[in-house]
Amino acid sequence: MLVLPAVSFAIKITHGPWICDMDSTSVTIMWITNKPGMSWVELAPGDSLHFYSQDHPKYYDTFNGRRVVTDTIHRVRIQGLTPNTRYNYRICTKELLKWSWSDYTTYGNVAASVVYRKDPYSFKTDPVGKKDITFFVLNDIHERASYMRELCKEVDFKKVDFVLLNGDMSNLIDSTGNILKGYLDSCVSLFASSVPTYMNRGNHETRGKVADHLYRFFPTPSGKYYQVKTIGGVDYLFIDSGEDKPDGDIEYSGIADFDNYRLEQVAWLKDLQSSGRVGKRPLVVFCHVPPLASSWHGPLHLRETIVPELNKMNVSVMLSGHTHRYGFDKPNNIIKFPNLINSNLAYMLCHVSGNKMEIESAEAKGKNKKHFTFDLK
């Protein structure tokens, strides 16, 4: 019987990087390694690859005053950047070899993205004030990564300011593979290393034994999936519509508590209005489940709770998915704003300029193109 010596595999970057949160002065950069270690990001001005200057310090993965060294999912939040400015970056993780006692640790090799690249990793911070913005929307991919790559083949992501994943990118989340192989690795290869990518959770992302850890891949400043972001003089409101069935459905084994979760968002929306956080700029809403999708409990409860608050907020347009087919709901006595529903076969390319938002919807190879124009109030 032949006994082989144990092989020590070198630390390496296995997934990423991807950018999941950005504003005019800060950004979050994510990646995954096969072993835990201490991680950091090195920045350089957009016209330089000189990462080691003392003028460009390292930015570490930290949590509550300590640098994180025991995780394989790495999150680096960088602050104090200049608005509307391009930066080149590289990512590094130094392997944790041994934790002896207290905080006496031993480190090994460093895994790093390539320094000298023809096209280095880069990002551009958001502008301050009103500016033309282009964003891209995908929804209901349901882990069809190959179709997603075909769908995105002709899109010039160098002209895109952010990407919205508007729900049901996974079928469920029983393992990280539902996230990584299902769509995120393809997002990284297409755009996510340079274009901030936002997750607006769908009902299928609420299912599975790893579903509670989705936030680790798409962290937000508040730790919530629902949020509001101001980009180019427009407010973008992310609504987490939750599950589409009653909380007591046998399918959920007592886990679901989405009625209370939607009520939590009602309180948040009231606070946004009373504090003046919204109302000064045009408002675009992202919500995976269209409020008029069906008479099932989820859409019905959405209509009864969240929609009345949105009706007070002078919404210009809501973008949704969920139904797997194109749809358009005009303003009516239930929703006082237009709701454009994207199919599971198409993307939406949205261009905001002045007081207009123009949207092109198309399927793979440019099939079934549609165009829409909305006034931004």
Disulfide bonds with the S-S distance in Angstrom:
none
